[in-house]
Amino acid sequence: GTQRPGRTVRLNGADRGRAASIAGTFTAVAFDPNHLSLVKGGPEGRRHFLDAALCQLYPGYLAAERRYLRVVAQKNALLKAYDITPGGDVLLETYNEALVTYGCEVMRRRAGYLDQLAPGGSGELP
């Protein structure tokens, strides 16, 4: 696709294209008081934390997560206008199939990461 202006990355003076292309290049662990939301906050904050870590560990995860979130948004938009959308039933089936495909990919990575972090887990990450 066409890149939007201002959305490219340069690394050591070399053009690297889209920002997503360097996901996983700079791995770091940081703690700040906002991380307490992991135990005190809701599930959305925990998913965001997992997804940020997974983007660093698996460069392809960012693209998988974006595909999943795009289909969720498209399905939600369809459901809001379902009664007035011609062929809505076919489109809904298509979105549901895509959600299964992309959702399984995201869930598999999240579950694998949680397994590694859990007490008694191997603790070995790629």
C-alpha positions as a printed NumPy array, in Angstrom:
array([[  0.   ,   0.   ,   0.   ],
       [  0.856,   3.633,  -0.095],
       [  2.708,   4.977,   2.916],
       [  1.351,   8.038,   4.647],
       [  3.743,  10.985,   4.96 ],
       [  5.579,  11.125,   8.265],
       [  4.992,   7.449,   9.023],
       [  8.372,   6.066,   7.95 ],
       [ 11.32 ,   5.079,  10.132],
       [ 15.028,   5.674,   9.734],
       [ 17.45 ,   3.481,  11.676],
       [ 21.148,   4.406,  11.692],
       [ 20.467,   6.709,   8.754],
       [ 18.846,   4.   ,   6.609],
       [ 15.198,   4.175,   5.589],
       [ 13.376,   1.19 ,   7.136],
       [  9.914,   1.917,   5.723],
       [  6.925,   1.604,   8.021],
       [  7.325,   1.849,  11.786],
       [  5.99 ,  -1.708,  12.129],
       [  9.046,  -2.997,  10.262],
       [ 11.253,  -2.418,  13.315],
       [  8.921,  -4.062,  15.85 ],
       [ 11.043,  -6.325,  18.006],
       [ 14.278,  -4.48 ,  17.21 ],
       [ 14.452,  -2.605,  20.5  ],
       [ 13.552,  -4.976,  23.314],
       [ 13.382,  -3.479,  26.777],
       [ 11.651,  -4.003,  30.085],
       [ 10.525,  -0.965,  32.027],
       [  8.368,  -0.54 ,  35.091],
       [  6.336,   2.454,  36.061],
       [  3.543,   2.883,  38.601],
       [  0.936,   2.629,  35.846],
       [  1.827,  -1.06 ,  35.513],
       [ -0.143,  -1.626,  38.71 ],
       [ -3.183,  -1.437,  36.444],
       [ -2.265,  -4.989,  35.418],
       [ -3.605,  -6.252,  38.722],
       [ -5.984,  -3.441,  39.639],
       [ -7.401,  -2.547,  36.238],
       [ -9.65 ,  -4.27 ,  33.75 ],
       [ -8.909,  -6.86 ,  31.073],
       [ -8.295,  -4.275,  28.342],
       [ -5.18 ,  -3.016,  30.139],
       [ -3.875,  -6.558,  30.56 ],
       [ -4.433,  -7.331,  26.877],
       [ -2.607,  -4.126,  25.935],
       [  0.349,  -5.111,  28.14 ],
       [  0.501,  -8.6  ,  26.603],
       [  0.213,  -7.237,  23.085],
       [  3.021,  -4.712,  23.645],
       [  5.324,  -7.482,  24.906],
       [  4.355,  -9.836,  22.076],
       [  5.115,  -7.15 ,  19.477],
       [  8.68 ,  -7.097,  20.787],
       [  9.056, -10.876,  20.9  ],
       [  7.394, -11.761,  17.593],
       [  7.804,  -9.191,  14.791],
       [  4.805, -10.626,  12.906],
       [  2.497, -10.257,  15.898],
       [  1.781,  -6.574,  15.284],
       [  0.394,  -7.316,  11.821],
       [ -1.689, -10.215,  13.189],
       [ -3.125,  -8.063,  15.957],
       [ -3.948,  -5.268,  13.502],
       [ -5.759,  -7.706,  11.195],
       [ -7.799,  -8.995,  14.121],
       [ -8.705,  -5.521,  15.418],
       [ -9.642,  -4.342,  11.913],
       [-12.087,  -7.242,  11.474],
       [-13.563,  -6.634,  14.953],
       [-14.182,  -2.992,  14.016],
       [-15.68 ,  -3.962,  10.647],
       [-17.993,  -6.521,  12.237],
       [-19.11 ,  -4.042,  14.898],
       [-19.886,  -1.451,  12.211],
       [-21.887,  -4.045,  10.274],
       [-23.866,  -5.046,  13.366],
       [-24.835,  -1.406,  13.978],
       [-26.241,  -1.157,  10.441],
       [-27.178,  -4.809,   9.951],
       [-30.873,  -4.199,   9.253],
       [-30.118,  -1.805,   6.392],
       [-27.115,  -3.608,   4.895],
       [-27.882,  -5.64 ,   1.762],
       [-26.18 ,  -9.033,   2.007],
       [-25.464,  -8.439,   5.676],
       [-25.851, -12.121,   6.503],
       [-23.138, -13.116,   4.019],
       [-20.864, -10.317,   5.197],
       [-21.413, -11.304,   8.829],
       [-20.429, -14.896,   8.034],
       [-17.278, -13.639,   6.289],
       [-16.342, -11.493,   9.283],
       [-16.989, -14.38 ,  11.684],
       [-14.688, -16.658,   9.68 ],
       [-11.975, -13.991,   9.633],
       [-12.381, -13.473,  13.389],
       [-11.837, -17.178,  13.985],
       [ -8.695, -17.179,  11.847],
       [ -7.13 , -13.977,  13.168],
       [ -8.47 , -14.37 ,  16.702],
       [ -6.944, -17.848,  17.023],
       [ -3.565, -16.498,  15.961],
       [ -3.703, -13.699,  18.546],
       [ -5.049, -15.961,  21.306],
       [ -2.414, -18.637,  20.614],
       [  0.413, -16.114,  21.026],
       [ -1.146, -14.589,  24.154],
       [ -1.732, -17.998,  25.748],
       [  1.806, -19.139,  24.926],
       [  3.276, -15.996,  26.446],
       [  1.173, -16.339,  29.594],
       [  2.244, -19.968,  29.903],
       [  5.878, -18.867,  29.894],
       [  5.226, -16.206,  32.537],
       [  3.15 , -18.414,  34.832],
       [  4.674, -19.933,  37.96 ],
       [  5.933, -23.36 ,  36.969],
       [  6.199, -22.344,  33.309],
       [  9.432, -23.015,  31.495],
       [ 10.268, -19.312,  31.469],
       [ 11.906, -19.787,  28.084],
       [ 10.935, -17.218,  25.514],
       [ 12.138, -17.17 ,  21.929]])
